[in-house]
Each structure stands twice: as structure tokens, then as C-alpha cells.
Amino acid sequence: MANLKISFITPEASPYIKTGGLADISGALPGLLSKMGHSVRLFLPLYRQIKGGFPNLVQLPVEFDCKIGEKVYRGEILATKDSRSALEILFIKNDHFFDREEPYRDITIGKDYIDNDERFIFFSQAVLEALKKLDWSPDIIHVHDWQASLIPAYLKTTYKDDIFFRDSRTILTIHNLAYQGQFSAGSFEKVGVDKELFAPAGPFEYWGKVNFLKAGIVYADHLTTVSPTYAKEIQTTSDYGMGLEGVIRERAEHLTGILNGVDYGVWSPKSDSLIPFRYFPANLSGKRKNKLDLLLKAGLPLRVEDPLVAMISRLDSQKGFDLIEEAMEGIMSLRLQFIMLGTGDKKYHDFFESVQAKYSDRFRVFLGFDNNLAHLIEAGADVFLMPSRYEPCGLNQMYSLKYGTVPIVRRTGGLADTVLNFDEKTSRGTGVVFEKYDSAEMLEAVKRAISLFGRKRIWHKIIKNGMREDFSWEKSSRRYEELYFGISVKSDKQSSSIILGR
């Protein structure tokens, strides 16, 4: 197969800027594709945090103008190269839009920036103009989430007759349908496309608002989500499709679920530099030592024979914290200790601080995020709880499997695709899985895990089953490569390009 030219367009990527799991994916996949022999360029906005944290970026002799409504904004490009691969990282510079304290939210008012529509209209236009200025015509333009969703729309409207992009095909990856880039109707004029496209039920219109993600779903040549089960779920009800389930069903033939991968160079107990004691399946003594270290760090009694349950999560109802709140007394009535790390809704901050005050010898909450502590929790805990209402993919359950920390999950999205309920008859399975989004059912799952923990031979079997699982990025990157060739004009297969808006 011929090598491809791939543009990877994302609002965040590790190690440059991270607010969630998207950054992990964007930080891993492009480099792997580059190592596979493809020519890959990763595009990001040049946020203030990037300028401050990576001062050695090189300014390219490239400038371009982008029109938003009646205003014109100048864009520039700074660049660097990944030291581990041939990947080029290109940063779109415009200080008016991106030189701010946070990537998406105004921390002074605790809300999204009021001009997020203009910021990512600019970013989408700027990437296309930058590609032309650089004279680099991609075979594949892979965009991520609502912040880059206008790019497929522009290519089928404003740029539809531009010969430069004649052979380019677009893929939109949806990481979480809850975030759609919805703005008031007045934002549509800023996009700069034919006004007829904002007609009721049109590509850009959603209940009287502009919806960037909807436009991307309609216009992209292919869609992906971050797990096979989530790809099915988002076509069903509004609980998963978030109001776009009908639009997604119309594109079902061009939708693929590809499970996110794990970077085992970072997340493996055999080599993790952030944990005090390394270990592997044949010798789990290091895990017990890490548990002691974690309990000491948390200021909890060293009850190593009691199961240690953990959570690392955004404190949000999507992640199942309404169930945790309902079942907390029942959980704490069990013989266990519980450590939690995360930040989110203030009501949950207050609630878990009150739980900590009541059960100070068995419960500890760390409000915030601490990467070192996150690694120690994965290595030191016995059980990891993820009772999500929906979960596009999830990464912590995959980290937990590798660290021998048995996950309790609800069967949804990527959790369903990665954790197999343990069957005592066959000794197959890697965790405890429950079905209904219900606090009583979750509590029964916790009780089952505690019961299994007390049966050491069975518990070690579950641990070793999980540690043998392979969710590496190498497997997922091959799936993406196959998809790229499947829609590329370099492939013998016919492109899945849609007619609408051409």
C-alpha cells in the first residue's frame, strides 16, 4: 500500500495541551501513524499554555487571512517536530483568539468563552488556508470533535471547487456527543456559507441554533467514534445520541467504532516511573507495597486485608456520581476503604467532603488532579469503580486491567467493549459488570467484588486475566490505517463521499 498524507486536526493533544481523554488520543495516534510510514501533520491552536511550556517552537514564514462575518483575522504558523517520530506539529497562531488563560472556558465567570464560535470558525478556516500556503494537499483530513467539525463542511461548500482539495477525504471522530458546539442563530452568518444551509433541519440548524458538530456529521466522508458499542448506542435514543441520533442513523453506513488505545509506555506497572514499586503478573508483591504507600499517602489506617476501592474521574453525573451519592451509605457499610481523585461539580465536592468527615478512617477524597497520585492509585487500589451513565470509551478501566486493579463497570460504551464479567464456572472474565443504571444494582456489583476479593485464588485469577489484556495503540492505529485506505482515492475501493453540499 502507498503511504498517505494525513492531516490530524484537533483542539488538544498531549503533551502540549490537555483537558481530557481527547488529548491522550491526539498525542499518541499521529506519532504511531508517522512511524508506520505515513506523512502526518498535526494541527493545534497555539494556546497560551503551549507558548509558555514550549518556548522553542519555530515560526514559519507563512501568513494568511480568515474572514469571520465582516471581520478579517490574520493567522500564522509555529512548528516543531516529534523527537520520537517524523511527526510534524503545526500550531495556528492568533493571539486574539488563543492567548488566554484556559483553552475553552473563561475562569473569571466559570463559563465557556462567549466567542468560542469565532475562535473555532477561525481555527477551521486557518487550517485549510495553512495547508494551501504550505502547498501540502492531504489524502486524509482527520478532524476531532466540534472544534474542528466545520472543516468537512467547508470542504463541501466554500472549498468544493478548489482543486487543491480535490483528492482529500475527511474523517470526523466524535469523542463525546454531549459536546456539540451549539451557538445562537446569529453565529451562522459568521461561518460564511450559503444561508440556505441554515434552513430548518438543514446541515447547520438544530432547534433554531447553529450546531457545529451536526454540520461535521452531515458533511464528513466518514465518521468514527471511540468504541464499537458507543457507535451503536448513539444511533438509538437521546440518552446516548444527545438529540443527534437521527442524523447519525442517516450516516450509519459511514460510521465506524474504533476503540481508543492505551500507551503502555506510560501505563504499565512493569515500567511505570511514577510508582514506588514495579510489578508484573508472575510477582504481584510490588502491588501490595504500592497499596501500603497509597494508604500512607492518604492518611488511612493500614488495613491491607480490607479491599481498597478507588475512583479517578470528573465529578459529574455522566460518570455515575448520582448513583454513588444514592448508594454511599450502603458502600460504606461494607468492610472496605475508599479513595477518590477528581474535580467537577461543586455539589459533589461538598458531598464527598462530608463523607470524608463522617468516615475519616475509611474514605479519602482528593479534589483536583494529580498525575503522580493517579498512577499510584491505579497501582495500589484493589478495585476500580466506573458506574458511568454513558462512556464513549473510557481509559481508566483499561489502565486498571493492566495494573491488576479489578474494574467494576456498567455495561455501556467502551466499558462494555473492554471489561468481561467474571464467570466462576469458566474462570473467564476481567471484572464485575452490571447492566442497569441503578444505584441498587451498582451496590450489588460492589458487594460481589468484595466477596470475590475474599477468595484469594479466584481474585488472583481475575487480576491475571486482566493484566494479559492488550489494548495497545498499535492495534487501534492499524484499524485507522485500514479506514484511511478504505476512503482514500489512493484505494481501489470507492470513496464514501456524500453528495450533500458538493
GIPEWO-V577434 format. One record per residue. N is the residue number from 1. RES is the residue in one small letter. PHI is phi as a letter, one per 30 degrees, with the letter a starting at -180 (none if undefined). BURIAL is I if it has 24 or more other C-alpha atoms within 12 Angstrom, else O. D_LAST is the distance of its C-alpha to the last C-alpha in Angstrom with 2 decimals. Layout:
# GIPEWO-V577434
n->N res->RES phi->PHI burial->BURIAL d_last->D_LAST
n->N res->RES phi->PHI burial->BURIAL d_last->D_LAST
This chain:
# GIPEWO-V577434
n->1 res->m phi->none burial->O d_last->28.62
n->2 res->a phi->d burial->O d_last->27.20
n->3 res->n phi->d burial->O d_last->26.99
n->4 res->l phi->c burial->I d_last->23.69
n->5 res->k phi->c burial->I d_last->22.65
n->6 res->i phi->b burial->I d_last->21.82
n->7 res->s phi->c burial->I d_last->21.05
n->8 res->f phi->c burial->I d_last->22.51
n->9 res->i phi->c burial->I d_last->21.67
n->10 res->t phi->b burial->I d_last->24.14
n->11 res->p phi->d burial->I d_last->26.19
n->12 res->e phi->a burial->I d_last->29.40
n->13 res->a phi->a burial->I d_last->31.09
n->14 res->s phi->d burial->I d_last->34.76
n->15 res->p phi->c burial->O d_last->37.01
n->16 res->y phi->d burial->I d_last->35.36
n->17 res->i phi->a burial->I d_last->34.50
n->18 res->k phi->b burial->I d_last->34.82
n->19 res->t phi->b burial->O d_last->34.80
n->20 res->g phi->a burial->O d_last->34.07
n->21 res->g phi->d burial->I d_last->33.18
n->22 res->l phi->e burial->I d_last->29.74
n->23 res->a phi->d burial->I d_last->31.73
n->24 res->d phi->d burial->I d_last->33.64
n->25 res->i phi->d burial->I d_last->30.59
n->26 res->s phi->d burial->I d_last->28.95
n->27 res->g phi->d burial->I d_last->32.37
n->28 res->a phi->c burial->I d_last->32.92
n->29 res->l phi->d burial->I d_last->29.83
n->30 res->p phi->e burial->I d_last->28.56
n->31 res->g phi->d burial->I d_last->32.13
n->32 res->l phi->d burial->I d_last->32.55
n->33 res->l phi->d burial->I d_last->29.37
n->34 res->s phi->d burial->I d_last->30.76
n->35 res->k phi->d burial->I d_last->34.10
n->36 res->m phi->d burial->I d_last->32.48
n->37 res->g phi->j burial->O d_last->31.61
n->38 res->h phi->d burial->I d_last->28.02
n->39 res->s phi->c burial->I d_last->27.22
n->40 res->v phi->b burial->I d_last->26.29
n->41 res->r phi->b burial->I d_last->25.78
n->42 res->l phi->c burial->I d_last->26.16
n->43 res->f phi->c burial->I d_last->24.99
n->44 res->l phi->b burial->I d_last->26.93
n->45 res->p phi->d burial->I d_last->27.87
n->46 res->l phi->d burial->I d_last->31.34
n->47 res->y phi->d burial->I d_last->33.28
n->48 res->r phi->e burial->I d_last->36.94
n->49 res->q phi->d burial->O d_last->38.14
n->50 res->i phi->d burial->I d_last->36.53
n->51 res->k phi->d burial->I d_last->38.08
n->52 res->g phi->d burial->O d_last->41.42
n->53 res->g phi->c burial->O d_last->41.38
n->54 res->f phi->b burial->O d_last->40.03
n->55 res->p phi->d burial->O d_last->41.66
n->56 res->n phi->c burial->O d_last->41.21
n->57 res->l phi->d burial->I d_last->37.51
n->58 res->v phi->c burial->O d_last->36.85
n->59 res->q phi->d burial->O d_last->35.12
n->60 res->l phi->d burial->O d_last->32.73
n->61 res->p phi->d burial->O d_last->32.78
n->62 res->v phi->b burial->I d_last->29.20
n->63 res->e phi->b burial->I d_last->28.17
n->64 res->f phi->a burial->I d_last->25.00
n->65 res->d phi->c burial->I d_last->24.16
n->66 res->c phi->b burial->I d_last->21.73
n->67 res->k phi->c burial->I d_last->21.40
n->68 res->i phi->b burial->I d_last->21.90
n->69 res->g phi->i burial->O d_last->22.38
n->70 res->e phi->c burial->O d_last->24.91
n->71 res->k phi->c burial->O d_last->26.31
n->72 res->v phi->c burial->O d_last->25.75
n->73 res->y phi->b burial->I d_last->26.80
n->74 res->r phi->d burial->I d_last->27.85
n->75 res->g phi->c burial->I d_last->27.04
n->76 res->e phi->b burial->I d_last->29.12
n->77 res->i phi->b burial->I d_last->29.30
n->78 res->l phi->c burial->I d_last->32.29
n->79 res->a phi->b burial->I d_last->32.55
n->80 res->t phi->a burial->I d_last->34.79
n->81 res->k phi->b burial->I d_last->35.07
n->82 res->d phi->d burial->I d_last->35.99
n->83 res->s phi->d burial->O d_last->39.55
n->84 res->r phi->c burial->O d_last->39.12
n->85 res->s phi->a burial->O d_last->36.15
n->86 res->a phi->d burial->O d_last->34.06
n->87 res->l phi->d burial->I d_last->31.49
n->88 res->e phi->c burial->I d_last->30.54
n->89 res->i phi->c burial->I d_last->30.10
n->90 res->l phi->c burial->I d_last->28.47
n->91 res->f phi->c burial->I d_last->29.11
n->92 res->i phi->d burial->I d_last->27.18
n->93 res->k phi->c burial->I d_last->29.97
n->94 res->n phi->a burial->I d_last->30.16
n->95 res->d phi->d burial->O d_last->33.49
n->96 res->h phi->e burial->O d_last->32.63
n->97 res->f phi->c burial->I d_last->30.15
n->98 res->f phi->c burial->I d_last->31.56
n->99 res->d phi->d burial->O d_last->35.28
n->100 res->r phi->b burial->I d_last->36.40
n->101 res->e phi->d burial->O d_last->38.84
n->102 res->e phi->b burial->I d_last->36.40
n->103 res->p phi->d burial->I d_last->32.72
n->104 res->y phi->b burial->I d_last->31.57
n->105 res->r phi->c burial->O d_last->34.63
n->106 res->d phi->d burial->O d_last->37.14
n->107 res->i phi->d burial->O d_last->40.40
n->108 res->t phi->d burial->O d_last->42.47
n->109 res->i phi->c burial->O d_last->41.07
n->110 res->g phi->i burial->O d_last->39.89
n->111 res->k phi->b burial->O d_last->36.36
n->112 res->d phi->d burial->O d_last->32.87
n->113 res->y phi->e burial->I d_last->32.40
n->114 res->i phi->d burial->O d_last->31.42
n->115 res->d phi->c burial->I d_last->28.80
n->116 res->n phi->d burial->I d_last->27.04
n->117 res->d phi->d burial->I d_last->23.83
n->118 res->e phi->d burial->I d_last->24.24
n->119 res->r phi->d burial->I d_last->25.49
n->120 res->f phi->c burial->I d_last->22.46
n->121 res->i phi->d burial->I d_last->19.92
n->122 res->f phi->e burial->I d_last->21.91
n->123 res->f phi->e burial->I d_last->22.03
n->124 res->s phi->d burial->I d_last->18.27
n->125 res->q phi->d burial->I d_last->17.78
n->126 res->a phi->d burial->I d_last->20.95
n->127 res->v phi->d burial->I d_last->20.00
n->128 res->l phi->d burial->I d_last->17.00
n->129 res->e phi->d burial->I d_last->19.31
n->130 res->a phi->d burial->I d_last->22.13
n->131 res->l phi->e burial->I d_last->20.38
n->132 res->k phi->d burial->O d_last->19.82
n->133 res->k phi->d burial->O d_last->23.40
n->134 res->l phi->d burial->O d_last->24.73
n->135 res->d phi->h burial->O d_last->22.89
n->136 res->w phi->b burial->I d_last->22.06
n->137 res->s phi->c burial->I d_last->18.73
n->138 res->p phi->d burial->I d_last->18.56
n->139 res->d phi->d burial->I d_last->17.77
n->140 res->i phi->b burial->I d_last->17.49
n->141 res->i phi->c burial->I d_last->16.77
n->142 res->h phi->c burial->I d_last->18.80
n->143 res->v phi->c burial->I d_last->18.83
n->144 res->h phi->b burial->I d_last->21.51
n->145 res->d phi->i burial->I d_last->22.00
n->146 res->w phi->d burial->I d_last->20.87
n->147 res->q phi->d burial->I d_last->21.93
n->148 res->a phi->c burial->I d_last->19.10
n->149 res->s phi->d burial->I d_last->16.48
n->150 res->l phi->d burial->I d_last->14.59
n->151 res->i phi->d burial->I d_last->13.70
n->152 res->p phi->e burial->I d_last->10.93
n->153 res->a phi->d burial->I d_last->9.67
n->154 res->y phi->d burial->I d_last->10.10
n->155 res->l phi->d burial->I d_last->8.43
n->156 res->k phi->c burial->I d_last->4.94
n->157 res->t phi->b burial->I d_last->6.31
n->158 res->t phi->e burial->O d_last->9.50
n->159 res->y phi->c burial->I d_last->9.30
n->160 res->k phi->d burial->I d_last->5.97
n->161 res->d phi->c burial->O d_last->8.55
n->162 res->d phi->d burial->O d_last->11.35
n->163 res->i phi->d burial->O d_last->13.09
n->164 res->f phi->d burial->O d_last->15.04
n->165 res->f phi->c burial->I d_last->12.51
n->166 res->r phi->e burial->O d_last->11.30
n->167 res->d phi->c burial->I d_last->13.47
n->168 res->s phi->d burial->I d_last->13.32
n->169 res->r phi->b burial->I d_last->12.78
n->170 res->t phi->c burial->I d_last->13.39
n->171 res->i phi->b burial->I d_last->16.17
n->172 res->l phi->c burial->I d_last->17.33
n->173 res->t phi->c burial->I d_last->21.05
n->174 res->i phi->c burial->I d_last->22.52
n->175 res->h phi->c burial->I d_last->26.16
n->176 res->n phi->a burial->I d_last->27.31
n->177 res->l phi->d burial->I d_last->25.43
n->178 res->a phi->d burial->I d_last->28.10
n->179 res->y phi->c burial->I d_last->26.57
n->180 res->q phi->c burial->I d_last->23.26
n->181 res->g phi->i burial->I d_last->23.16
n->182 res->q phi->c burial->I d_last->23.77
n->183 res->f phi->b burial->I d_last->24.58
n->184 res->s phi->d burial->O d_last->25.65
n->185 res->a phi->e burial->O d_last->23.43
n->186 res->g phi->d burial->O d_last->24.47
n->187 res->s phi->d burial->I d_last->22.54
n->188 res->f phi->d burial->I d_last->19.16
n->189 res->e phi->d burial->I d_last->19.87
n->190 res->k phi->d burial->I d_last->20.56
n->191 res->v phi->d burial->I d_last->17.08
n->192 res->g phi->i burial->I d_last->15.91
n->193 res->v phi->c burial->I d_last->12.59
n->194 res->d phi->e burial->O d_last->12.31
n->195 res->k phi->d burial->O d_last->15.34
n->196 res->e phi->d burial->O d_last->13.97
n->197 res->l phi->d burial->I d_last->12.31
n->198 res->f phi->c burial->I d_last->15.99
n->199 res->a phi->d burial->O d_last->17.09
n->200 res->p phi->e burial->O d_last->19.40
n->201 res->a phi->i burial->O d_last->17.88
n->202 res->g phi->d burial->I d_last->14.49
n->203 res->p phi->e burial->I d_last->12.63
n->204 res->f phi->c burial->I d_last->15.05
n->205 res->e phi->c burial->I d_last->18.07
n->206 res->y phi->b burial->I d_last->21.00
n->207 res->w phi->h burial->O d_last->24.24
n->208 res->g phi->i burial->O d_last->23.92
n->209 res->k phi->c burial->I d_last->23.06
n->210 res->v phi->d burial->I d_last->20.16
n->211 res->n phi->b burial->I d_last->19.52
n->212 res->f phi->d burial->I d_last->17.96
n->213 res->l phi->d burial->I d_last->18.38
n->214 res->k phi->e burial->I d_last->16.74
n->215 res->a phi->e burial->I d_last->13.50
n->216 res->g phi->d burial->I d_last->13.84
n->217 res->i phi->d burial->I d_last->14.72
n->218 res->v phi->d burial->I d_last->11.74
n->219 res->y phi->c burial->I d_last->9.13
n->220 res->a phi->d burial->I d_last->11.43
n->221 res->d phi->d burial->I d_last->11.47
n->222 res->h phi->b burial->I d_last->15.11
n->223 res->l phi->b burial->I d_last->17.64
n->224 res->t phi->b burial->I d_last->21.32
n->225 res->t phi->b burial->I d_last->24.35
n->226 res->v phi->c burial->I d_last->27.74
n->227 res->s phi->a burial->I d_last->29.72
n->228 res->p phi->d burial->I d_last->29.35
n->229 res->t phi->d burial->I d_last->31.23
n->230 res->y phi->d burial->I d_last->29.21
n->231 res->a phi->d burial->I d_last->26.01
n->232 res->k phi->d burial->I d_last->27.80
n->233 res->e phi->d burial->I d_last->29.37
n->234 res->i phi->d burial->I d_last->26.29
n->235 res->q phi->c burial->I d_last->25.16
n->236 res->t phi->c burial->O d_last->28.54
n->237 res->t phi->b burial->O d_last->29.84
n->238 res->s phi->d burial->O d_last->29.36
n->239 res->d phi->e burial->O d_last->32.15
n->240 res->y phi->c burial->I d_last->29.74
n->241 res->g phi->d burial->I d_last->26.22
n->242 res->m phi->h burial->I d_last->27.21
n->243 res->g phi->j burial->I d_last->25.45
n->244 res->l phi->c burial->I d_last->22.11
n->245 res->e phi->d burial->I d_last->23.50
n->246 res->g phi->d burial->O d_last->21.67
n->247 res->v phi->d burial->I d_last->18.22
n->248 res->i phi->d burial->I d_last->19.34
n->249 res->r phi->e burial->O d_last->20.75
n->250 res->e phi->d burial->O d_last->17.44
n->251 res->r phi->c burial->I d_last->16.27
n->252 res->a phi->e burial->I d_last->19.73
n->253 res->e phi->d burial->O d_last->18.87
n->254 res->h phi->c burial->I d_last->17.03
n->255 res->l phi->b burial->I d_last->19.83
n->256 res->t phi->b burial->I d_last->22.80
n->257 res->g phi->c burial->I d_last->25.94
n->258 res->i phi->b burial->I d_last->27.59
n->259 res->l phi->d burial->I d_last->30.89
n->260 res->n phi->d burial->I d_last->31.53
n->261 res->g phi->c burial->I d_last->34.28
n->262 res->v phi->c burial->I d_last->37.54
n->263 res->d phi->d burial->I d_last->38.85
n->264 res->y phi->d burial->I d_last->42.31
n->265 res->g phi->d burial->O d_last->43.36
n->266 res->v phi->c burial->O d_last->43.47
n->267 res->w phi->c burial->I d_last->44.14
n->268 res->s phi->a burial->I d_last->46.97
n->269 res->p phi->d burial->I d_last->50.63
n->270 res->k phi->d burial->I d_last->51.82
n->271 res->s phi->b burial->O d_last->50.61
n->272 res->d phi->d burial->I d_last->49.73
n->273 res->s phi->d burial->O d_last->51.42
n->274 res->l phi->c burial->O d_last->51.13
n->275 res->i phi->c burial->I d_last->53.49
n->276 res->p phi->d burial->I d_last->57.26
n->277 res->f phi->b burial->I d_last->57.80
n->278 res->r phi->d burial->I d_last->55.59
n->279 res->y phi->a burial->I d_last->55.81
n->280 res->f phi->a burial->I d_last->54.44
n->281 res->p phi->e burial->I d_last->54.80
n->282 res->a phi->d burial->O d_last->58.19
n->283 res->n phi->b burial->O d_last->59.71
n->284 res->l phi->c burial->I d_last->58.57
n->285 res->s phi->d burial->O d_last->61.45
n->286 res->g phi->d burial->I d_last->59.19
n->287 res->k phi->d burial->I d_last->57.21
n->288 res->r phi->d burial->I d_last->60.44
n->289 res->k phi->d burial->I d_last->61.31
n->290 res->n phi->d burial->I d_last->57.90
n->291 res->k phi->d burial->I d_last->58.54
n->292 res->l phi->d burial->I d_last->61.82
n->293 res->d phi->d burial->I d_last->60.20
n->294 res->l phi->d burial->I d_last->57.51
n->295 res->l phi->d burial->I d_last->60.18
n->296 res->l phi->d burial->O d_last->62.19
n->297 res->k phi->d burial->O d_last->59.25
n->298 res->a phi->d burial->I d_last->58.55
n->299 res->g phi->i burial->O d_last->62.23
n->300 res->l phi->c burial->I d_last->62.56
n->301 res->p phi->e burial->I d_last->65.63
n->302 res->l phi->d burial->I d_last->65.55
n->303 res->r phi->c burial->O d_last->65.38
n->304 res->v phi->d burial->I d_last->63.80
n->305 res->e phi->d burial->O d_last->64.72
n->306 res->d phi->d burial->I d_last->62.62
n->307 res->p phi->d burial->I d_last->58.88
n->308 res->l phi->c burial->I d_last->56.72
n->309 res->v phi->c burial->I d_last->53.46
n->310 res->a phi->b burial->I d_last->50.67
n->311 res->m phi->b burial->I d_last->47.34
n->312 res->i phi->b burial->I d_last->45.01
n->313 res->s phi->a burial->I d_last->42.22
n->314 res->r phi->d burial->I d_last->40.52
n->315 res->l phi->d burial->I d_last->42.83
n->316 res->d phi->b burial->I d_last->40.42
n->317 res->s phi->d burial->I d_last->40.51
n->318 res->q phi->e burial->I d_last->37.43
n->319 res->k phi->d burial->I d_last->39.74
n->320 res->g phi->j burial->I d_last->42.39
n->321 res->f phi->d burial->I d_last->44.78
n->322 res->d phi->d burial->I d_last->45.47
n->323 res->l phi->d burial->I d_last->46.88
n->324 res->i phi->e burial->I d_last->48.86
n->325 res->e phi->d burial->I d_last->50.31
n->326 res->e phi->d burial->O d_last->51.41
n->327 res->a phi->c burial->I d_last->52.91
n->328 res->m phi->d burial->I d_last->54.38
n->329 res->e phi->d burial->O d_last->57.96
n->330 res->g phi->d burial->O d_last->57.72
n->331 res->i phi->d burial->I d_last->56.28
n->332 res->m phi->d burial->I d_last->58.99
n->333 res->s phi->d burial->O d_last->61.66
n->334 res->l phi->d burial->I d_last->60.98
n->335 res->r phi->d burial->I d_last->62.70
n->336 res->l phi->a burial->I d_last->60.01
n->337 res->q phi->b burial->I d_last->58.88
n->338 res->f phi->b burial->I d_last->55.43
n->339 res->i phi->b burial->I d_last->53.56
n->340 res->m phi->b burial->I d_last->50.30
n->341 res->l phi->b burial->I d_last->48.11
n->342 res->g phi->l burial->I d_last->45.25
n->343 res->t phi->b burial->I d_last->44.25
n->344 res->g phi->l burial->I d_last->42.30
n->345 res->d phi->d burial->O d_last->43.27
n->346 res->k phi->d burial->O d_last->46.62
n->347 res->k phi->d burial->O d_last->47.92
n->348 res->y phi->d burial->I d_last->47.77
n->349 res->h phi->e burial->I d_last->49.38
n->350 res->d phi->d burial->O d_last->52.23
n->351 res->f phi->d burial->O d_last->52.53
n->352 res->f phi->d burial->I d_last->52.79
n->353 res->e phi->d burial->O d_last->55.21
n->354 res->s phi->d burial->O d_last->57.39
n->355 res->v phi->d burial->I d_last->57.21
n->356 res->q phi->d burial->I d_last->58.27
n->357 res->a phi->d burial->O d_last->61.22
n->358 res->k phi->d burial->O d_last->62.32
n->359 res->y phi->c burial->I d_last->61.93
n->360 res->s phi->d burial->O d_last->62.61
n->361 res->d phi->c burial->I d_last->64.09
n->362 res->r phi->b burial->I d_last->61.16
n->363 res->f phi->b burial->I d_last->57.92
n->364 res->r phi->b burial->I d_last->56.32
n->365 res->v phi->c burial->I d_last->53.06
n->366 res->f phi->c burial->I d_last->51.60
n->367 res->l phi->d burial->I d_last->49.26
n->368 res->g phi->k burial->O d_last->46.77
n->369 res->f phi->b burial->O d_last->45.34
n->370 res->d phi->b burial->O d_last->47.43
n->371 res->n phi->d burial->O d_last->45.93
n->372 res->n phi->d burial->O d_last->49.42
n->373 res->l phi->d burial->I d_last->50.50
n->374 res->a phi->e burial->I d_last->47.37
n->375 res->h phi->d burial->I d_last->48.34
n->376 res->l phi->d burial->I d_last->51.95
n->377 res->i phi->d burial->I d_last->51.02
n->378 res->e phi->d burial->I d_last->49.03
n->379 res->a phi->d burial->I d_last->52.01
n->380 res->g phi->c burial->I d_last->54.77
n->381 res->a phi->d burial->I d_last->53.64
n->382 res->d phi->c burial->I d_last->54.44
n->383 res->v phi->b burial->I d_last->51.76
n->384 res->f phi->b burial->I d_last->48.29
n->385 res->l phi->c burial->I d_last->47.04
n->386 res->m phi->b burial->I d_last->43.33
n->387 res->p phi->c burial->I d_last->43.20
n->388 res->s phi->d burial->I d_last->39.58
n->389 res->r phi->d burial->I d_last->38.08
n->390 res->y phi->b burial->I d_last->34.82
n->391 res->e phi->b burial->I d_last->34.18
n->392 res->p phi->e burial->I d_last->30.77
n->393 res->c phi->b burial->I d_last->32.71
n->394 res->g phi->i burial->I d_last->35.83
n->395 res->l phi->c burial->I d_last->37.63
n->396 res->n phi->d burial->I d_last->41.21
n->397 res->q phi->d burial->I d_last->41.95
n->398 res->m phi->d burial->I d_last->41.05
n->399 res->y phi->e burial->I d_last->43.19
n->400 res->s phi->e burial->I d_last->45.96
n->401 res->l phi->e burial->I d_last->46.00
n->402 res->k phi->d burial->I d_last->46.51
n->403 res->y phi->c burial->I d_last->49.26
n->404 res->g phi->i burial->I d_last->51.12
n->405 res->t phi->c burial->I d_last->50.46
n->406 res->v phi->d burial->I d_last->49.93
n->407 res->p phi->d burial->I d_last->46.91
n->408 res->i phi->c burial->I d_last->47.12
n->409 res->v phi->b burial->I d_last->43.63
n->410 res->r phi->d burial->I d_last->42.02
n->411 res->r phi->d burial->I d_last->39.97
n->412 res->t phi->a burial->I d_last->36.44
n->413 res->g phi->h burial->I d_last->33.35
n->414 res->g phi->d burial->I d_last->34.31
n->415 res->l phi->d burial->I d_last->37.96
n->416 res->a phi->d burial->I d_last->37.91
n->417 res->d phi->d burial->I d_last->36.40
n->418 res->t phi->b burial->I d_last->38.99
n->419 res->v phi->c burial->I d_last->42.30
n->420 res->l phi->c burial->I d_last->44.29
n->421 res->n phi->d burial->I d_last->47.05
n->422 res->f phi->d burial->I d_last->50.43
n->423 res->d phi->c burial->O d_last->52.35
n->424 res->e phi->d burial->O d_last->56.11
n->425 res->k phi->d burial->O d_last->56.70
n->426 res->t phi->c burial->O d_last->54.45
n->427 res->s phi->i burial->O d_last->54.49
n->428 res->r phi->c burial->O d_last->50.72
n->429 res->g phi->k burial->I d_last->48.51
n->430 res->t phi->b burial->I d_last->47.76
n->431 res->g phi->a burial->I d_last->48.08
n->432 res->v phi->c burial->I d_last->48.62
n->433 res->v phi->b burial->I d_last->45.74
n->434 res->f phi->b burial->I d_last->45.82
n->435 res->e phi->c burial->I d_last->43.51
n->436 res->k phi->d burial->O d_last->43.63
n->437 res->y phi->d burial->I d_last->42.74
n->438 res->d phi->a burial->I d_last->46.36
n->439 res->s phi->d burial->I d_last->48.98
n->440 res->a phi->d burial->I d_last->51.75
n->441 res->e phi->d burial->I d_last->49.79
n->442 res->m phi->d burial->I d_last->48.92
n->443 res->l phi->d burial->I d_last->52.60
n->444 res->e phi->d burial->I d_last->53.62
n->445 res->a phi->d burial->I d_last->51.29
n->446 res->v phi->d burial->I d_last->53.00
n->447 res->k phi->d burial->I d_last->56.38
n->448 res->r phi->d burial->I d_last->55.46
n->449 res->a phi->d burial->I d_last->54.43
n->450 res->i phi->d burial->I d_last->57.73
n->451 res->s phi->d burial->O d_last->59.64
n->452 res->l phi->d burial->I d_last->58.04
n->453 res->f phi->e burial->I d_last->58.78
n->454 res->g phi->d burial->O d_last->62.44
n->455 res->r phi->c burial->O d_last->62.44
n->456 res->k phi->e burial->O d_last->62.18
n->457 res->r phi->d burial->O d_last->61.81
n->458 res->i phi->d burial->I d_last->58.86
n->459 res->w phi->d burial->I d_last->57.34
n->460 res->h phi->d burial->I d_last->57.50
n->461 res->k phi->d burial->I d_last->55.83
n->462 res->i phi->d burial->I d_last->52.85
n->463 res->i phi->e burial->I d_last->52.70
n->464 res->k phi->d burial->I d_last->52.75
n->465 res->n phi->e burial->I d_last->50.15
n->466 res->g phi->d burial->I d_last->47.76
n->467 res->m phi->d burial->I d_last->48.64
n->468 res->r phi->d burial->I d_last->47.80
n->469 res->e phi->d burial->I d_last->44.18
n->470 res->d phi->b burial->I d_last->41.53
n->471 res->f phi->c burial->I d_last->38.35
n->472 res->s phi->d burial->I d_last->37.84
n->473 res->w phi->d burial->I d_last->34.60
n->474 res->e phi->e burial->I d_last->35.16
n->475 res->k phi->d burial->O d_last->34.32
n->476 res->s phi->d burial->I d_last->31.19
n->477 res->s phi->d burial->I d_last->29.90
n->478 res->r phi->d burial->I d_last->30.17
n->479 res->r phi->d burial->I d_last->27.99
n->480 res->y phi->d burial->I d_last->25.26
n->481 res->e phi->e burial->I d_last->25.74
n->482 res->e phi->e burial->O d_last->25.37
n->483 res->l phi->d burial->I d_last->22.12
n->484 res->y phi->e burial->I d_last->20.73
n->485 res->f phi->d burial->I d_last->21.77
n->486 res->g phi->d burial->I d_last->20.40
n->487 res->i phi->c burial->I d_last->16.74
n->488 res->s phi->d burial->I d_last->17.26
n->489 res->v phi->d burial->I d_last->16.64
n->490 res->k phi->d burial->O d_last->20.37
n->491 res->s phi->d burial->O d_last->21.11
n->492 res->d phi->d burial->O d_last->22.05
n->493 res->k phi->d burial->O d_last->20.18
n->494 res->q phi->d burial->O d_last->16.72
n->495 res->s phi->d burial->I d_last->14.01
n->496 res->s phi->c burial->I d_last->13.13
n->497 res->s phi->e burial->I d_last->9.43
n->498 res->i phi->c burial->I d_last->7.94
n->499 res->i phi->d burial->O d_last->5.63
n->500 res->l phi->e burial->O d_last->5.65
n->501 res->g phi->i burial->I d_last->3.80
n->502 res->r phi->d burial->O d_last->0.00
